[in-house]
């Protein structure tokens, strides 16, 4: 039996999980492009547990929300 990763990113209006856009939760490589792509989805942005390295400025689109699992749990560095 094989397992399939289930995401909701293809559902119109669903929250955009940065992992679905290629973000690295280990902080070893930059997740800048993944955050930019998630912002472009036009949905709220979810940052799960992990440390995400961002190498430039991030501009959250006006009227959009970004949330995670808590302080010190979802870290953008």
N, C-alpha and C positions, 0 to 999 in steps of 0.2 A: 504494500500500500504506500502511496506517495502522498505527501502533504503539500498543499498549495497555500501560499501566502495570500491572505485576504486583505484587500485594501478598499477604501471607500473613495479614493481620489477620482474615480471615473463617474461618480454619482454627482449630478449637477447640484451645486450648492454645498457639497460635503466639505468638511474641514480638510485642509491640505496638510498632510503629515510630511515634514521635511525629509524623512527617510524615503518616502516614495519618489522623491526627486533626486536622490543620490547623496544625501548628507551622510557624513562619516561621524558616528556617535563616539568614536574613540579619540577624536581630536588630533589624529595623526596627519590628516590631510585637510585642506581647506574645504569648507562646505558653503563657501560664498555663492557659487553658481546654483546650488540646490535651494538656498534661501531665496535668491532672486527669482528662480522658476516657481517656487511655491507662492511667492508674493504675486506673481503674474497670473496665478490661477483665479484671483479675485475672491477667494474664500478666506475664512479665518485660518490662521496658521497654527499648527500644533508642533511643539518641539518636545519630543519624548525624552526619557531618561538618557543622559549621556553628556559628554563635553564636545561642543561643536566649535571648531576653529573657523573664524571668519577673518579674512585678510584685508577687507576693505569696509567701506561704509554700507550700512543697511538702512534703507528708508522704507518704513512700513507705510503702505498706501493709506491715504486718508480714509477714515471710517472703518478700517479693518482691525481685527484683534489678533494678537499673538499670545499664546499661552503655553505653559509647560506643566511638568509634574511637581514643581515646587522649587523654592530657593535652594541652591546647592545640589539639586537633583538634575534639573535641565539647565545646563550651563552653556552660555555663548561666550566664547573667549576671543 
